[in-house]
Amino acid sequence: MRMPGIEHPRAADAAVVLINLGTPDAPTPGAVRRYLSQFLMDPRVVQIPRWLWWPLLHWVILPLRSKRVAHKYAEIWMDAGSPLAVHTRRLAAAVAQRMPGTRVVHAMRYGQPAVHEVLDGLRREGIARVVVLPLYPQYSTTTTASVDDAVRASGALPARVIGDYHLDAAWVQAVADSIRAHWDVNGRGERLVFSFHGLPQRVVDNGDPYADQCKASVAGIVGDLGLHDEDYVLTFQSRFGKERWLEPATITTLEAMARAGTRRVDVVCPGFAVDCLETLEEIAQQNADAFRAAGGQAMQYIPCLNDTPAHADALAALCDKALRA
């Protein structure tokens, strides 16, 4: 599919790399341990001195968590692999259909396909210009900046990294339309919960714009939907460790709603480009169970945009604009 009105560069001239967080290669303790070791050793992710963090991670955390996390992955694993890997691969293919004169590939910040290997492969193909799109709509030093680190460290090719797209009109419209489509089929809950991946409050206090961009994204989406303040709430999920994280927490918010008499809620996760462990297991399973256990009747999860046409259209337009800047 060619995007109307877009002129495309020659095939050997430019490339787009969609980069997602990453995933284990298999739902096994060994694969999970390898993945978590790479992920949690990134100083952008865990800002603890390496001499203190390395033994704590490898001697305490990974031995305790790897088997448990592997079980969680096994519950959502698809025939074609990890949901994050499958959906990212399909999204890249959908974007490629819309940019026929541009090489479009994907990579993972942690795990495979590795960023440096993908960029090196493009260099060997003779690609001269590269646009990198981290699949994080909202910028954070813990995610987007880490992708930029990996791109720079590869040294393979000069690349332009798109910092965020949290207020891109086509992306906002795609999220809003996906919510409407869900309501058309499944009915509408009493409240709409926006759940974003959390961050330690300390990171935001040090200047990270992530929380503000999450709020701006929600404002754009609810504006498109015509919602009032009492119709929705913004929350944060996936806490780790004991320090203070962004609030309110998704799971405690859902439990409080249920105890207050709310019977049906909808949850959407617009900070995730594609469905993954944090949406399919944490939200759609764990949080739904917690809502019902607290007295709620039904929590409906609204899937991520994944490789839907509207999502691919929005990202292709973003990347095409960046290639021409």
Solvent accessible surface area in square Angstrom, and as a share of the most:
residue,aa,sasa,rsa
1,M,135,0.60
2,R,136,0.50
3,M,25,0.11
4,P,122,0.77
5,G,88,0.85
6,I,32,0.16
7,E,135,0.60
8,H,32,0.14
9,P,17,0.11
10,R,174,0.64
11,A,72,0.56
12,A,62,0.48
13,D,25,0.13
14,A,0,0.00
15,A,0,0.00
16,V,0,0.00
17,V,0,0.00
18,L,0,0.00
19,I,0,0.00
20,N,9,0.05
21,L,38,0.19
22,G,3,0.03
23,T,9,0.05
24,P,3,0.02
25,D,101,0.52
26,A,32,0.25
27,P,41,0.26
28,T,61,0.35
29,P,63,0.40
30,G,37,0.36
31,A,4,0.03
32,V,0,0.00
33,R,91,0.33
34,R,160,0.58
35,Y,15,0.06
36,L,13,0.07
37,S,23,0.15
38,Q,85,0.38
39,F,42,0.17
40,L,13,0.07
41,M,48,0.21
42,D,11,0.05
43,P,83,0.52
44,R,82,0.30
45,V,37,0.21
46,V,17,0.10
47,Q,84,0.37
48,I,61,0.31
49,P,75,0.47
50,R,77,0.28
51,W,194,0.68
52,L,86,0.43
53,W,7,0.02
54,W,113,0.40
55,P,37,0.23
56,L,73,0.36
57,L,0,0.00
58,H,31,0.14
59,W,179,0.63
60,V,67,0.39
61,I,23,0.12
62,L,1,0.00
63,P,65,0.41
64,L,129,0.64
65,R,60,0.22
66,S,6,0.04
67,K,152,0.64
68,R,126,0.46
69,V,7,0.04
70,A,4,0.03
71,H,116,0.52
72,K,40,0.17
73,Y,16,0.06
74,A,54,0.42
75,E,86,0.39
76,I,17,0.09
77,W,64,0.23
78,M,60,0.27
79,D,164,0.85
80,A,58,0.45
81,G,15,0.15
82,S,4,0.03
83,P,1,0.00
84,L,14,0.07
85,A,20,0.16
86,V,0,0.00
87,H,25,0.11
88,T,0,0.00
89,R,104,0.38
90,R,106,0.39
91,L,0,0.00
92,A,6,0.04
93,A,57,0.44
94,A,14,0.11
95,V,0,0.00
96,A,33,0.25
97,Q,107,0.48
98,R,9,0.03
99,M,1,0.00
100,P,70,0.44
101,G,13,0.13
102,T,11,0.06
103,R,100,0.37
104,V,15,0.09
105,V,24,0.14
106,H,34,0.15
107,A,0,0.00
108,M,1,0.01
109,R,41,0.15
110,Y,2,0.01
111,G,16,0.15
112,Q,98,0.43
113,P,45,0.28
114,A,11,0.08
115,V,7,0.04
116,H,103,0.46
117,E,90,0.41
118,V,23,0.13
119,L,0,0.00
120,D,40,0.21
121,G,17,0.16
122,L,3,0.01
123,R,113,0.41
124,R,163,0.60
125,E,87,0.39
126,G,49,0.48
127,I,8,0.04
128,A,59,0.46
129,R,94,0.34
130,V,5,0.03
131,V,3,0.02
132,V,0,0.00
133,L,1,0.00
134,P,2,0.01
135,L,2,0.01
136,Y,25,0.09
137,P,1,0.01
138,Q,4,0.02
139,Y,61,0.23
140,S,2,0.01
141,T,40,0.23
142,T,12,0.07
143,T,33,0.19
144,T,3,0.01
145,A,8,0.06
146,S,1,0.00
147,V,0,0.00
148,D,35,0.18
149,D,51,0.26
150,A,15,0.11
151,V,8,0.04
152,R,180,0.66
153,A,89,0.69
154,S,31,0.20
155,G,65,0.63
156,A,15,0.12
157,L,23,0.11
158,P,106,0.67
159,A,35,0.27
160,R,123,0.45
161,V,34,0.20
162,I,20,0.10
163,G,31,0.30
164,D,50,0.26
165,Y,6,0.02
166,H,26,0.12
167,L,99,0.49
168,D,39,0.20
169,A,83,0.64
170,A,50,0.39
171,W,4,0.01
172,V,15,0.09
173,Q,77,0.34
174,A,5,0.04
175,V,4,0.02
176,A,0,0.00
177,D,60,0.31
178,S,32,0.21
179,I,0,0.00
180,R,83,0.30
181,A,56,0.43
182,H,21,0.09
183,W,32,0.11
184,D,123,0.64
185,V,126,0.72
186,N,65,0.33
187,G,32,0.31
188,R,120,0.44
189,G,8,0.08
190,E,96,0.43
191,R,68,0.25
192,L,3,0.02
193,V,0,0.00
194,F,0,0.00
195,S,0,0.00
196,F,0,0.00
197,H,66,0.29
198,G,1,0.01
199,L,14,0.07
200,P,15,0.10
201,Q,34,0.15
202,R,92,0.33
203,V,9,0.05
204,V,31,0.18
205,D,103,0.53
206,N,117,0.60
207,G,61,0.59
208,D,9,0.05
209,P,50,0.32
210,Y,19,0.07
211,A,8,0.06
212,D,100,0.52
213,Q,26,0.11
214,C,0,0.00
215,K,115,0.49
216,A,30,0.23
217,S,0,0.00
218,V,4,0.02
219,A,61,0.47
220,G,24,0.23
221,I,0,0.00
222,V,11,0.06
223,G,55,0.53
224,D,51,0.26
225,L,27,0.13
226,G,53,0.51
227,L,21,0.10
228,H,122,0.54
229,D,116,0.60
230,E,119,0.53
231,D,31,0.16
232,Y,44,0.17
233,V,31,0.18
234,L,27,0.13
235,T,0,0.00
236,F,6,0.03
237,Q,6,0.03
238,S,23,0.15
239,R,114,0.42
240,F,71,0.30
241,G,60,0.58
242,K,209,0.89
243,E,82,0.37
244,R,157,0.57
245,W,23,0.08
246,L,10,0.05
247,E,97,0.44
248,P,59,0.37
249,A,11,0.08
250,T,1,0.00
251,I,65,0.33
252,T,73,0.43
253,T,19,0.11
254,L,0,0.00
255,E,43,0.19
256,A,49,0.38
257,M,15,0.07
258,A,2,0.02
259,R,161,0.59
260,A,90,0.70
261,G,37,0.35
262,T,19,0.11
263,R,104,0.38
264,R,67,0.25
265,V,1,0.00
266,D,0,0.00
267,V,0,0.00
268,V,5,0.03
269,C,1,0.01
270,P,8,0.05
271,G,15,0.14
272,F,32,0.13
273,A,6,0.05
274,V,2,0.01
275,D,5,0.03
276,C,6,0.04
277,L,24,0.12
278,E,41,0.19
279,T,0,0.00
280,L,45,0.22
281,E,10,0.05
282,E,30,0.13
283,I,0,0.00
284,A,35,0.27
285,Q,66,0.29
286,Q,69,0.31
287,N,4,0.02
288,A,4,0.03
289,D,77,0.40
290,A,16,0.12
291,F,0,0.00
292,R,114,0.42
293,A,94,0.73
294,A,26,0.20
295,G,40,0.38
296,G,9,0.09
297,Q,120,0.53
298,A,26,0.20
299,M,15,0.06
300,Q,59,0.26
301,Y,29,0.11
302,I,1,0.01
303,P,69,0.43
304,C,12,0.07
305,L,14,0.07
306,N,18,0.09
307,D,54,0.28
308,T,57,0.33
309,P,87,0.55
310,A,49,0.38
311,H,0,0.00
312,A,0,0.00
313,D,49,0.25
314,A,2,0.01
315,L,0,0.00
316,A,0,0.00
317,A,41,0.31
318,L,27,0.14
319,C,0,0.00
320,D,10,0.05
321,K,153,0.65
322,A,10,0.08
323,L,11,0.06
324,R,119,0.43
325,A,94,0.73
